[in-house]
């Protein structure tokens, strides 16, 4: 029997929301269907797969509904950690049903399951002193100051567009449900986990866990997952076919392959944007420096071609 190959795939928001005009649940389901087709193709080639995913827009939708319902109907608002849990369930359902249907279509004896995943963060992480991640709706200054006073929110003025709540984005330390994830993968079950970076929790002095209002970068959490399960490959599926130097400029240049040292050099030179490619490259560097063999960045439709070495950006240890 061929040796099992284990991969972690981190799928970005574009795998669920193609553009701003297609954001309904049905639109997201169709987008996920396309991504799952390409993931099933990879599984058909003999890979065992754990899937991490983003949830930024979906959490935004829940918060917006929650805020409107609170104003209009006096309903309770949904805390941020519960928004994370809600999206893990809904996006997990979307992915596992599409994978089920795709496996059935191909006659593959495979199944997929979602693990609602808590991810431990350090309550002393410097991010808690410097919240930067905007969430929820825009507010007037008056409303923002009221929420800050009554609910302890940190609020900032956002580029003349209004006021917003900001929360910390701490570094993930430990996947609480890791043993369950490993058992599922051992059994050959495609496992959807660390959704949206995982639900951020802190450990109290008595060892109990408690959810916190924070957002974990999904690429960082997927990197931690890949390191924790000893994955052979870390694949980040995003909006672009390859990584570029001077992205968006007239002299932009695609990168077919780079080493960790080259990736660090390009990072220092400022080639990767803070809100998009930079965390992906950082996540991959952590994976490769911890003993990972290879990583790929490409878009969903090119996953199979990237695995064959025909496209995408391959990143390898030095």
N, C-alpha and C positions, 0 to 999 in steps of 0.2 A: 504493500500500500504506500502511495506517495506521502511524503512528509507533509504534515499540516502546516499551512502558512496562515499567520494571524495578522490581521490588519485592523487599525482604527481609522474610521473615516469621519472627519468633522465636516458636516454640511452647513453651509452658510444660509443666511436669510433668503438669498436669491433662489435657493432650492425650493422655497415655499411661496415666495412672493416675487413674481417675475418683474412687475413694475407697479407703479402707484395706482394704475387703473384696474389692477386685478388683485384685489385684497380680500374678497369674500372667502368664507370657509370653503366653498366649492372650488374657487380659483386656486386656493392653497392646496386642496386635495389633488387637483389636476397637475399642478406643478410638482408635487411630491411623487405623483405617479411616474412622471418622466424620470426623476432622479432615481426612484426605486428600480426602474427598468435597467439603468446603468449599473446600479449596485448589484442587482441580480446577475447581470452579465459577469461581474467580477467574481461573485460567489460560484457561478457555474464553472469558472476557471480554477476552482479549488481553494479559494480563500475562505477562511473563517473570519467573520466580521463583527466588530462592535461599532456602533454608530453614535456619535455625539452630534448635537445640532444647536443652532442658534434659536433665540426666542424673543429678540428685542421688539419687533413690531407687535407680536402677539401679546406680550406683557403690556405694551402701550395701549392696545385695544381694551384689555381687561380693566386697566386703570381708568381709561376714559369712560367706559361704561359705568364703572364703579362710582366715579366722581359725579356723573350725570344722575345716576340713580339716587345718590346721597342727597343731591340738591333738589331733585324733582319729587322723589317718593320717600325721602327720609330713611333710605336703606343704609345699612352699615357698609363701610368701605372695606375693600379687600386688601389686607396687608401684603407687602411686596413678596415675602417668602411664600405665601399662599398663591400669589399670581404665578410664581415660578413652578409650584407644584401643579397648578391647573394647566399650564402650557405643556409641561412634561407629559401629562396624561393625554391631552388633546393631540399634540403633535406626534406623540408615540403611537397613538391609535391610528392616525393618518398614515404613518410610515409602516406600521406592522400590517395593516390591512392591505395596503398596496403591495407590500412584499409577499404577503400570503397569496394574493391574486396572481402576482407575477410568477411565483414558484409553481402554482397550480397550472398556469398556462404553459409553462415549460416542462411540466411533468417532473419537477424536482421535489424530492422528499425533504423539505426544509421548513422550519418555522421561525417566527420572530417574536420576541417579547420585549416589553418595555419595563424598565426598573425605575420607579420614582426614586431619584438619587439625591442624597444629601452630601454636600462637600464641605469639609471642615476648613475654616479659615482661622487665622490667628487674631484674637481680639486686639492685640497690640500691633497689628499690621499698620504701617504708616498711612495707608489709604484711609483709615478711619479718621485720621486727623485732617485729611485733605480730600473730601468727597468731590468727584469730578464728573460722574456719570449722570447726564440729565435723564429724567424719567417723567412720565405723566404729561398732563396738559400744560399749556401756557396759562399764566394767571396774571391778574393785575398786581401792581406792587402792594396794594392794600391787602388783597387776598393772601399773597405770598407771606407778608409780614404776620398776618393773623395765624396762618398755618405754622409758621416758625415758632410763634409764641405759644400756641395751644398744643401743637403736636410734636414740637421739637425738630421740625424739618430744617434742613439746610437749604436755603433758596438763593438763587443767583439770577442776575439780569442776563438774558441771552441775546446778545447782539442786536438789541433794539426791537426784538420780536415779542418781548414780554418776559415775565419771570417764570422760572421753573425750579422744581425740586431737583437737587443733585444728591446722589448716594455714593458710597465708597465702592471701589473695585479692587478688593484684596486678592492676593495670590492664593490659589488653591493649595492646600497642604495634604489632604487625605480624603479618599473616597470612602464614605462610611459603609456603603453597601457592596464594597469590592468583592467580598467572598461570594455573595450571591451572583454577581456579574461573572466571576471566574467559573462558577459551577455551571451556569447557563452556557458559556462559551465552550467549556469542556464537553458539554452534551451536544455541541454542534448547533446550538440555537443562536440565531442572529440576535444580538442584544443591543437595544436602544437605551442609552444611559447618559449620565451627566448632561441631560438636556438643558440648554440655556446656560451651560457652565456649572449646572448643579444648583441645588437650593443651598444658599450659604448658611452654615450653622457654626456656632462657637461651642466649645466645651466648657462647662462650668466647673468649679472646684470639686464638686461631688461627682464629676464624671458625666453628668447628664448633658444633653444637647439642647440648644436653643436657637431658633431661627433668628437671623438678623436682616435688617434692611440694607442689602448690598447687592451688587451684580458681579458675578465672576465671569471673566472673559472665557467664551466657550472654546477658543483655541488653546488657551492655557489649561483648561480642565481636560480637554481631549488629549493634550500632551501628557498630563499627569496620568490619565487612564492608560495611554500607550506604554508609558514607563512602568506602570504598576502591574500590567498584565504581560509584560515582556513581548510586546508586539514586534513583528518583523518589519512592518511598514506602517508609516503614519501618513495618511493621505488627506490633504485639506482641499475640499471641493468648494470653489468660490466663483466669482462672476467672470474671471478672466482665464483664458486658455493657458497662459504662461505668466511668469513674473517678469517685469520689465525694469531696466535701468532707465532713468529719466522719464518715468511713466507720464503719459499725457502731453509730452513735449515733442517738438518736431523731430528731435534726434532720439526718440525712445528706441530701446534695443531689447529684444527678447533674450531671456536667459534660458538656455536649454539644460544646463547642468552647473551646479556650483558646490564647493565644499563649505564646511562650517566656517573656516577661516575667511573664505571669500564673502560669505554671507555677512559675517561680522564687519568686514571692511566696507561693504556696501551700506550696511546699517549706519556705520559711523559717518559715511559720506552723505547720509540723508536721503538715500534713494527710496526708502519705504515710508509711506504715509502713516502717521501715528494711529489714525482711526481705522485703517484698513489692512495694509500689507505688513506693517511692522509687528503687530502681535503674532501674526502667523509665522513669520520668520523666527521670532524669538521662541515661540512654542516648539518649532522644529529643532532649533539649536539645542534646547534643553533635552529633547528626546534623543538626539544623536549623541550628545555629550554623555548621556546616561547609558550608552551602549546600544542605542537603536541602529539598525543597519542602513535604512534609507527612508526618505520622505519625498512626497510628490505634491505639488500644487497645480491644480488644473480646474476646469469647469466640469459640471456633471456629465455633459454629453461626450466629453473626451476622456472619461475615466479608463475605458478599455484600451484606447489608443495610447494613453500615457503609460499604462502598465506594460504595454508592448514596446515602450521606448520611442514611440513615434511622435509624441508631442508632450506638452506639460513641462514643468520645471522639476528636474530631479535634484535633490539635495542629499549629499553623502558626507560621512565623516572624513576628516583629513587623512 
